């Protein structure tokens, strides 16, 4: 005999707070993959483990041994400053993300000191007693102590697609422990249960698999683009080092000096601050999104969120408020019937699955229950049958009667019904009465009501009941629920459409309800495609159909999954918004899975974006923030691959023809550090409104174009500077180093004001932090020859005519870059590129 839950709670109090704390210290957090010990130290070490940094440190050590302590000290100081800044900024971003994720961290209902309470899942320890319900993720490995109609989806561990029943009575009879065991990584489909935790964290079955496989999330488009960019830089750096060292050695220049110079030059070209800039930019975007009630669980998902061009969602809670009100309860003719409400209330009362808004509406109505029923069994809801049944027993003067009561989708229940209730009694559901029933259902649906059918039949006594017992039903009637359109749905749909995101409705409701609701919020449903039509549609045909269709009705979870995959195969970036058990596969299949804080555990676990408040308006704000963050990361990449590349190319070429190094290794490192420092505030920059108005995918062709066209412009001005310094000012090595250091730093830093916008720099103003850092860095660079550090760094004072030349060259350089930028952006737009440009 399965022990009732109330008796269980009286017998067991669970762990005390002190005992739980001791076990947490002993076993550690309940995380499937072991947390790294000394993670901060490991992250800091990783920054120093960069191969180019290691080479520079070795070069600095050799310089120190050879007696050149000044150069060695400068190399060390610049490296320390760069690594420290990188580490601090990345660490702050990481802490910000941890605080955001805490808002949506998975929880478990645990019995502590006799009281049920919600705790973070990571705080569970062996010996804890937890409660499980439909939609919950099983929080750790354990054994059931009590259950009722409990079905668990174990596909993540076993690959078995069908839910497994956890039947304590059957387990006791057969002497099997498998039917009592529950595992981390599985989810409850229906029913309830209470389990004692045996293993947590890496010791769970799921944790052992995760440790072996070290699985990581699917690579996003953002991560793929970053990888492509990194490979491009890596190839360029390797070529640069080999070219410089080989050429200078062939010309009988100092091998060690040439090697250190080449490595310093490679560091100058390597965007070592890119991970930090990316992390800070995306984290700031995540913080701003959190202010708009949108929580990001996986940072790279922000870029996918911004590039999303199709959002698939159910209408409930998106186009509508999601607050169900029971409007009416009628028999097959559409006449009010208290019997329908009574049977529905018994069903909802005894149901142990997820309590839906429909159940809340049914139970909030004045009670119309008759009889004195005792629950005997439950046939859980599933998304194929789309109904739920309970079996109850009623004693009628010593003559017990067992009755099956079912409620669910009218189409399915009507097909199983053979009789119907009238005010005078029960009659056969023949052709005419069936036609009237279907007309009543259609009329309610056409008015925009969500409709459930309720039916029943008396059944013989037996140990277990199943879906095979749902036949020859007596149709009691229909329940009609109103779910009014969301007040901001129409405006949000217009905003989404204006900003390039098409909304498609994938609903299990019938086409009449879906069509009416869509029209109420200004969304033209067009030709509505039904789920049964998809059963005979090939994947190739579905790709075209999915692109042309706005509303899919009466679709199953697997059909939603197919639709999303069809859209993705057509090149769309697809978002899916869902909050139920059946939504998990679609949330994982989409490029961006979106759920809400009130969703079941399974849905929140599968999603990458969590809305603290449901609604399209909230989601739209998140999309815009995603685009803003993506745009600012792209600015940094364009900066790194344009003027910075040009300066490094100039330096490599000059090192071959000049009798001395064009810039000392320590000066290259300082130049690179100051330049990177000026870019740290890019995450705060303003983004063009036009960029926010359309989904923008990263185009690596555009990045390469900036490298190949903007870079040479920078090199052209570098060579002009070489000529002026050597021919007009007759500069020696010290004057040459100083003059080119200032010109190089000025051009590559100030060009941010041109590259950061597709408009004229005078029209689109940068943020104040970006303006201040860029100007401050250039000012510091110009002042360096006049500071006490000048001699140590190898700088000297320059004649004032040089600064006249500097002002003229910087101004004309920025004008030429502006012209080239506009041509590149125009070419990119013509060929389907990513950057918006002022139509004027």
Secondary structure by P-SEA (a helix, b strand, c coil): ccccaaaaaaacccccaaaaaaaaaacccccccccccaaaaaaaaaaaacaaaaaaaaaaaaaaaacaaaaaaaaaaaaaaaaaaaaaaaaaaaaaaaaaaaacccccccccccbbbbcccccccccbbbbbcccccccccccccccccccccccccccccbbbbbcaaaaaaacccccccccccccccbbbbbbbbcccccccaaaaaaaaacccccccaaaaaaaaaaaaaaaaaaaaaaaaaaaaaaacccaaaaaaaaaaaaaaacccaaaaaaaaaaaaaaaaaaaacbbbccccaaaaaaaccbbbbbcccccccccccccccccccccccaaaaaaaaaaaaaccccccaaaaaaaaccccccccccccccccccccccbbbbbbbbbcccbbbbbbbbbccaaaaaaaccccccccbbbbbcaaaaaaaaaaaaaaaaaccbbbbbcbbbbccccccccccccbbbbccbbbbbbccccaaaaaaaaaaaacbbbbbbccccaaaaaaaaaaacccccccccccccccccaaaaaaaaaaccccccccaaaaaaaaaaaaaaccbbbbbbccccaaaaaaaccbbbbcccccaaaaaaccbbbccccaaaaaaaaaaaaaaaaaaaaaaaaaacaaaaaaaaaaaaaaccccccccaaaaaaaaaaaaaaacccccbbbbcccccbbbcccaaaaaaaaaaaaaaaaaaaaaaaaaacccccccaaaaaaaaaaaaaaaaaacccccccccccccccccaaaaaaaaaaaaaaaaccccccccccbbbbbcaaaaaaaaaaaaaaaaaaaaaaaaaaaaaaaaccccccccc
